[in-house]
Amino acid sequence: MKMYILIKDNVPDTLAPVIAAHASLACYKKFESDADMQQWIQSVFKKVVCRVNAKEFENALRERKHIVLTESALAHEEVCIAFCPRTEYSKQFRFFKMWSPNPIS
């Protein structure tokens, strides 16, 4: 059981850790009474943070039980989606890239 956090690839690396932290807490608060969330919070509460492009972000919005976060430093743009933890995710989640900082040019 894990929580996926998807961060758009145009988000500056310096903001990503804070956005991921906010996403985890916001998702917990939104779904804290959900049975899946309760099971997750009482176990090891794994999280997976991925970097996604605009198309992947839009496609992921079709999934159930999620929360979208905006960033005030980026004109309140939608920057992240956090999903209520579950054991099974749709096939698209297998292809999302794990988040890592962009290489320095």
C-alpha positions, 0 to 999 in steps of 0.5 A, a space after each residue: 500500500 502506498 501514496 503516489 505524489 505526482 509533481 509536474 516536470 516544470 516545477 523548479 527543483 527547489 520547490 519540489 520537496 516542500 510541494 511533496 510535503 504539503 501534498 502528503 499532509 493535504 492528502 492525509 487530511 482530505 482522506 483521513 477517515 477513508 479505510 485505505 488511508 487508515 490502513 496505510 497510516 497504521 502501517 509503514 506509510 510508503 510514498 512514491 514521488 514521481 515527475 510527470 509531464 503535462 499529458 501524464 498529469 492530465 491523464 492522472 486526474 481521471 483517477 479516483 480519490 486524489 487531491 490537486 495542489 497549487 503553488 502560490 510562488 507559481 501564480 497558483 498553478 496546479 503543480 501536484 496530485 496526491 492519491 489516497 493510498 491503495 494497493 492497486 493503481 492503474 497501469 499508467 502509474 508503472 510508467 511514471 518516472 521517479 522524481 529526481 533533481 534535474 541535472 545541472 547544466 
